[in-house]
Amino acid sequence: MAPSRQLSIRARLTLFFVLAIAVVLAFTGVALVNLVHRSLVTSASNQVQAAMTQTQERFATGPMPGSSAVVLPMQGDVVVQVTNLAGTRVWAASSAVANAPVLAHPKADFSSTNGLTVDLVNDQATSSILGELSFGQVQTITTPRGAGLVFGFVYGGPIDHSVTVLLASVAVSFPLLLLMSGGLIWLGLGLALAPVESIRRRVDAIAGEDLSERVPVTGGDDEIARLARTVNEMLDRLESSSRFQQEFVSNVSHELRSPLTTLLATVDRAASDQENANWSEVTETILREGRRLDVLIDDLFWLARNDEHQVDSARMDVDVDDLLFEESHRIRSISDLTVDTTAVQPTRVEGDSAMLKRMIRNVVDNAARYAKHELRFESRYEGENAVVTVIDDGLGLDVSQSGRLFERFVRADPARSRTSGGTGLGLAIVSEIVARHGGNAQFVGVGEGTKIELRIRRDGHGGEENRGTGAG
């Protein structure tokens, strides 16, 4: 089943903003209609009250002629009707309702200001007029004919008409406004995301075999510029990683080819002349080159697992001085070198025993390859660090360039290292292990020979953040 196609970020953002604007417009429309309606109602109520007051003042100061109903002039959209207290006769009425019968009676309502409210008379005689009346009010009035009632109404439904017109305007204008907003948002997002799309196309066009190309960076420090710089930094890392991988594969191939070529050549010569072959020499060659392959593969496997953060690490107290004494016994048993351990002091650190043992052995084996007659081991505390030193009496090296020796497949003397069994990975492993234990490794200048110094935190902490910076 094919995965459903998701809307683009531009479409999703546009839809989100349009929906947000629609919600805002809906609330705005409701609030606007409600506000206008309340304003119209208040205005109408004030107009009705003013018309009723004006009518009361008119009859209070002047006579009411004859016995027929007095026709009053219209006051805007307001009509009034004056009746007797019994509500049986019309004494006066606005011209719009001059011929109408009694339209309403008073009804008690304690929530109103005067305790009265309007009760419309809904019958056949008034039905045609009642549809035009709204917002009725009633109060007592004094006339030359005696006490009566004055009713005031809004006539002709101007409020409903105004609200209807407003609703129609909102219904037409708000969708148009929403459509215009959606279009502007779509265009704005397109302009805003255009550099991102340009970066995407550029990255997509960069071929895997040519990682030297970069994304153009615009000026400024906005999000797009930072994205472009981040992409370029990522391409830098990818290029470095690709170059490192190619060099690594090339170096591994070269390192494996030498012992394999020796093994194959030795076996071919022996197989071609089995009667005259020196089988003891063949056996020795196979064992030597086989051990070189075993060491190389083991070192490569350890570094690969370390790069993938899969090397298990156990924390315990480790006596580094005991490891140095073990190495001194081993070197004496397999070589004619003299090992001086008089400067080895009791030195205990917290760390991984197997890693620290491998670290010491790699350093000692490296020194033993170049030593002429003697090795010298030292260990001591310096503040929070434990310091381990291994010195040989060989030819020495340029300390200013020695940092490279902690890189993979780098040797001080490539030809001599291969013949002596070195793989160019031992010190790289030392650098990783010492960094895991919060320290560093470096070569130190001496008058004669070579001196390598390892500094490890006594508590073994601080290693993970220092990985990859072990060479000092």
Protein Blocks (a to p, Z undefined) as FASTA:
>chain_A
ZZdddddfklmmmmmmmmmmmmmmmmmmmmmmmmmmmmmmmmmmmmmmmmmmmmmmmmmm
pccehjbdcddddehjaccddddfkopacfbdcfklmmpccfbdcdddfkbmnopacddd
ddfklmmmmmmgghiacdddddfkbccddddddehilmmmmmmmmmmmmmmmmmmmmmmm
mmmmmmmmmmmmmmmmmmmmmmmmpcfklmkbccdddedjdfklmmmmmmmmmmmmmmmm
mmmmmmmmmmmmmmmmmmmmmmmmmmmmmmmmmmlpcfklmmmmmmmmmmmmmmmmmmmm
mmmmmmnopaccddddddfklmmmmmmmmmmmmmcbdcdfklpccddddddfklmmmmmm
mmmmmmmmmpmkbccdddddehjbccdddddfbebpafklmmmmmpghiafblmlmmmno
paolmmmmmmmmmmmnopacdddddfehcdddddddfklpaklmmgoilpZZ
